[in-house]
């Protein structure tokens, strides 16, 4: 890491750590608390403005870094939409429109390789790119349900993306600062949490990470294959979200109604087990990241790397489907 990168990491961490107490005080003073209900995984009303500290931490590093501003601006816009949702509970379509607009701002300002290489299919590639970013944003939002899990996973996702992208593009230069800011937030979020990330944080972090993944270097000469390989970094959150929503659709249930059917919710019935469940997801994130690094290794892609990385990703997905049953049989839940 360069001197500027080290400075950015230190500043992001310290600013986030320092801003959190201010957010706690503001949330308590204005009654902006996440009050437990039948679908909650926490037991005590808890402030939910932690994302503001993460955003502030990353913005504080802009004098030390360059290249990430194109991602940072629309990610902050998405975070603002999330902050409004924290404050006034926006309708689903308003949130989706805000997320999609933020994505369009980025994609039109800085088209990623899969957009530049699309030719006459450019409109379809644009729609897909918007869908991708919105999907990662909502996956992070849906998975933000227990202490420490989303923050720790975000740090791991950022580190693996940084290892994959920094050598080929400067778009990922802000990833260390993002990881550091989230780490500063985690000081206050480790179970039992004193503050939650909130929609402002999950939207901002999910947008930043999902957007950066679009700028992956080509693999085997293909920008599309490069994107698919890098996207596997998000396997635990995307699979949990996608599988759970598909089960609800199949059962004829309302997709956007709050529930407790995600894998992590089914194995975290006891609030005292939040750390153990978070560690499980950290492990899955590491395995997915290693699979991505393995699959992307070398300039001339060998099929065995793709197959090996893909097999590890599929193994992570299978492990997640079996996890609730195995833990129930062994008496953990």
Secondary structure, DSSP 8 states (H G I E B T S, - for coil): --HHHHHHHHHHHHHHHHHHHHHHHHHHHTT-EE---TT-S-SS-EE--HHHHHHHHHHTTTTT--S-HHHHHHHHHHHHHHHHHHHH---HHHHHHHHHHHHHHHHHHS--HHHHT-GGGHHHHHHHHHHHHHHHHHHHHHHTTSTTHHHHHHHHHHHHHHHHHTTT-SGGGGHHHHHHHHHHHHHHHSSS-SB--HHHHHHHHHHHHHHHHTT---BTTBHHHHHHHHHGGGHHHHHHHHHHHHHHHHTT--TTS--S-SHHHHS--SGGGHHHHHHHHHHHHHHHHHHHHHHH-SSS--HHHHHHHHHHHHHHHHHHHHHHHHHHHTT--
